[in-house]
Structures are given as structure tokens and as C-alpha cells.
């Protein structure tokens, strides 16, 4: 579905998605890094558990919510991927004060 342009030479960044070591290009958003690595699901809905993933890629729709370094409700499209970042699928809604 997505593929990289072959004429770009950016440095790599290592991070973990659901505990699996993954790499991205420096400067990618978390959402772009996940899509480029073949991960299309970033969260599940609170009622039915339906899978959701990045949609608008500009911070409007909130479909790409993930946990980043233990913090829930982060918009993957609005956060730049960083070295050793821990990213996890978010299951359902996490209300303020309910963080793990």
C-alpha cells in the first residue's frame, strides 16, 4: 500500500511496536513509521473492539491513538518517532486518571 521513495537517504531510528523491534526513518511521524512497517492498526474501539488506524494524517480524526512510552491517547500522526520509543496499540478509551 505504501512504499518509500528510493532516492531518499535518511538515517534509521529503532523503536518497538507491541514489543517487536522496528525501524523507521528519522523524521517520520509515528503513524508514517507504522504504516511503512506494515502495521495498519493503532487502536481498537471501546464498544466493539473494531480495529482503527491512521486516516487523516494531520491530527483531526483521532483514529491513530496509541500508547507511547506508557502514555495513552497520543496521536501517532502528530508525534515524531524517536530512538528507543515504545509504542503499543491502544485498546478502548483511556480516560484521564486511568493511565496504567
N, C-alpha and C positions, 0 to 999 in steps of 0.2 A: 504494500500500500504506500509506504513512504520509503524513499531512498535518498541517500546523501549525494550531493554534487561531488563529482570525482576531482574537481580542480581545487578543492579546499584543503588546507593543511593545518588544522588546528591541533592543539595539544589535547591529550586524553585526560579525563577525570574518572577516578574509580569511586563507585558508590555501591550500596547494597539495596536491592529491591526485594522485599519479603525475605530477607536473609540471603539472597543469591547475589554474589558479586557480579557487578555490571559495569560497563564503561560508557562514557558519553564524551562528547566534545566540549571542551572548555567554552563557556558562554551560553550553552544550551539552557533552556528552561527545563525544569524537572519534567514537565509534560512532554516536551520535544524529545528529551533523552529517553523517556519511557517508550514513546511511540517508535522512535528509531531502533530501540532494542526489541521491538515486537510485543511490548506489553500494552494492551489496549484498555485494560480495566484498571481504574484507580480507586473506585469505591463501590459500595453496594447500598441500595436504598434502604431506609429504616423499616418500611412496611413489608414489602415483598421480597427484598433481598436481590432485586434486579441489578445487573451489572451496569455500571456507568463508566464513561471515560471522557477524556478531553474532547471538547466540542468547539467552543468559540476561540480558544487560544489567546484571549485578551482580557480575561478576568471578569466577564459579565455573567456567565451562566452558572458557575459553581458546580459544574459536573465533574471537575477534576480534583475534588478534595481528597487529600491524602494525609497520612501522619508523616511528619518529617522530624527525625531525631526525637521521637516521643510526643511531639506536639500535634494534636489533631486539627482538622479543619483548615489546613493550609492549601491554598490554590496552587496546584502544580504548575500552572501556566504563568504564574506571577513570581515564582522563586527560581533563581539561577542554581543549577546543580553545582555542588561543591564536593571537594575531595572528602572521602570517608563519610558522606551523608548516609543516614539510614532512613529509607523510605518504605512505608508499608501501605497496603490497601486499607482504606477506612471502611469499617462495617457499620452502617447505620449512622445516626446523628450522634454527635458528641456535644453535649451542652456544656457551657462554662461551669466549672467546678466538678465535672465528671471525669476530667482527664485522669489517665492511669498513672 
